[in-house]
Each structure stands twice: as C-alpha cells, then as structure tokens.
Amino acid sequence: MSERNSLVELANFIGRSPLASPDMSVRNKALAGMTERLMPKQRRSVGDLMNVVLTLSARTRRMVQEPVSIDIDVFAPGGKRAVWMKFGEK
C-alpha cells in the first residue's frame, strides 16, 4: 500500500519553480536570472576576444608543425670552437 501512496503523492505534485509557470514573462525572468548568474561580471572587449583567437590559433599551428632543431656554433678568433649549442633535439 505504501507504494500506491507514493504514486498518489507524485501524481498530486505541483511544481513551484518559476520555470514551470504558464506565464511566459515569469519564465523569461527566471531564465534571465539564471543566465546572469552564469555569465562573467565583466564584459570582454573585441581586443580581448581577438587575443584569445590568436593564442588558440598559434597553439594549433605549433601542434601541427614538425619539431625544429637549432644548432649554433660560435668560433673563437683562433678558429677553435668556443661554443656549440643544440636546441630541440630529443
């Protein structure tokens, strides 16, 4: 019998959320409040958005390109090697 009582309670349930309201203005106000809480407080400028796009584009390009190795040889005036550096080789 307790299962039937639970089903009766569920059938008689009345939603009290503003989103369940038949009035569209109440629903829109509730949705606007939710989205306002989710959005960041400050607005971003076009320059900020362009910086994000360019950063993501540069990262994507670096991921796609093959690795580069750089060799630097520096010789002393007498012809002997003074410095030898190698970058990028694993």
URPETA-V385405 format. One record per residue. N is the residue number from 1. SS is DSSP state (H for helix, E for strand, - for the rest). D_LAST is the distance of its C-alpha to the last C-alpha in whole Angstrom. Layout:
n:N ss:SS d_last:D_LAST
n:N ss:SS d_last:D_LAST
This chain:
n:1 ss:- d_last:73
n:2 ss:H d_last:70
n:3 ss:H d_last:68
n:4 ss:H d_last:70
n:5 ss:H d_last:70
n:6 ss:H d_last:67
n:7 ss:H d_last:67
n:8 ss:H d_last:70
n:9 ss:H d_last:68
n:10 ss:H d_last:65
n:11 ss:H d_last:68
n:12 ss:- d_last:69
n:13 ss:- d_last:66
n:14 ss:- d_last:66
n:15 ss:- d_last:63
n:16 ss:- d_last:63
n:17 ss:- d_last:60
n:18 ss:H d_last:60
n:19 ss:H d_last:58
n:20 ss:H d_last:61
n:21 ss:- d_last:63
n:22 ss:- d_last:65
n:23 ss:- d_last:66
n:24 ss:H d_last:63
n:25 ss:H d_last:63
n:26 ss:H d_last:62
n:27 ss:H d_last:59
n:28 ss:H d_last:58
n:29 ss:H d_last:58
n:30 ss:H d_last:57
n:31 ss:H d_last:54
n:32 ss:H d_last:53
n:33 ss:H d_last:53
n:34 ss:H d_last:50
n:35 ss:H d_last:48
n:36 ss:H d_last:49
n:37 ss:H d_last:48
n:38 ss:H d_last:45
n:39 ss:- d_last:44
n:40 ss:- d_last:42
n:41 ss:- d_last:45
n:42 ss:- d_last:44
n:43 ss:- d_last:44
n:44 ss:- d_last:41
n:45 ss:- d_last:41
n:46 ss:H d_last:40
n:47 ss:H d_last:38
n:48 ss:H d_last:36
n:49 ss:H d_last:36
n:50 ss:H d_last:34
n:51 ss:H d_last:31
n:52 ss:H d_last:31
n:53 ss:H d_last:31
n:54 ss:H d_last:28
n:55 ss:H d_last:26
n:56 ss:H d_last:26
n:57 ss:H d_last:25
n:58 ss:H d_last:23
n:59 ss:H d_last:21
n:60 ss:H d_last:21
n:61 ss:H d_last:20
n:62 ss:H d_last:17
n:63 ss:H d_last:16
n:64 ss:H d_last:18
n:65 ss:- d_last:16
n:66 ss:- d_last:13
n:67 ss:- d_last:10
n:68 ss:- d_last:11
n:69 ss:- d_last:9
n:70 ss:E d_last:12
n:71 ss:E d_last:13
n:72 ss:E d_last:16
n:73 ss:E d_last:19
n:74 ss:E d_last:22
n:75 ss:E d_last:25
n:76 ss:- d_last:28
n:77 ss:- d_last:31
n:78 ss:- d_last:32
n:79 ss:- d_last:29
n:80 ss:- d_last:27
n:81 ss:E d_last:23
n:82 ss:E d_last:23
n:83 ss:E d_last:20
n:84 ss:E d_last:16
n:85 ss:E d_last:14
n:86 ss:E d_last:10
n:87 ss:E d_last:9
n:88 ss:- d_last:6
n:89 ss:- d_last:4
n:90 ss:- d_last:0
